[in-house]
Amino acid sequence: MNFSRSCTSYFCYHRTRTVCRAASERTAGFIFFDCAAAYDDTGGAQLENLVACSLLKYAQFRKDAVGESWEIFYLRDKESREVDFVVTFNRRVHWLIEVQASDDNPSTSLRYYTEKLRPHQSLQLVLNLDRTQEKSGIKILPLGKWLEELPFEMNTT
């Protein structure tokens, strides 16, 4: 094991069973605090890792600053439908989030779970996006702009 890998910190987020009964029962996602450690040839893992770290920071801030209960999950069901992040607020689905480098077409999985779970917002965050759009109730937004606008103020959501 090389030294840099052995010193890498990560956190784990689990698939959810409470949000949807169809969710698979095992495995967890691992997210590295150092986004460079989540390397793959496409850059997709680093992009997802960046969003995961931002969501974790947001969830921890909201808990510490105003006592809110935010949790982050990964959703994959027995039919292999996946959503990158299910973010709950007070145990209710607040955001369904898919992360893409350039694809502005919502996945069938995101469409399916948007209809089934009826979250506060369904989002497809895209790194390279020409314009903001909405398709089938899913907001397609520039990833950087959305991360910049996460509400870190101390009032309630």
C-alpha positions, 0 to 999 in steps of 0.5 A, a space after each residue: 500500500 502506498 503512503 498517500 492511499 493509506 493516509 486518505 480520509 473518507 466517509 461512507 454514505 449508505 443506500 437507503 432502505 427507509 426512503 424506498 422499499 425497493 432499494 437494495 439492501 447492501 453496500 455503501 458509497 465511499 467518498 474521499 475528503 480529498 477529491 483527487 483520491 477519487 480518480 477515474 479516467 472520465 473524471 466522473 468519480 471526482 465530480 460526484 465526490 466534489 458534490 458529496 463533500 459539499 453536501 456533507 459539509 452542508 448537512 453538518 453545518 445545518 445540524 451544528 448551526 441550527 439543529 436541522 436533521 439532514 442525511 445523504 443517501 445513495 439509491 439503487 434498487 433491484 432493477 439497477 435504477 440509481 440516483 447519485 444522492 438522496 438528501 433528506 431533511 427531517 427524514 423526508 426526501 428534499 433533493 434527488 440529485 444526479 451529477 453529470 459532466 455534460 449530459 443534460 438529459 435526465 436519466 430514466 432512474 431520476 425520472 422514475 424516482 422523481 415521480 415515485 418519491 416526489 421530492 422537494 426538488 429533483 436536480 441534475 447538476 451538470 458541469 458543462 451546461 449551456 443553459 438552465 432547463 427543466 424537463 419532466 419536473 427535473 431542474 437541470 442546473 450548472 453544477 458550480 452555480 448550484 454549489 455556490 448557492 447552497 444556503 449556509 446562512 443561519 436561518 431555517 430552510 
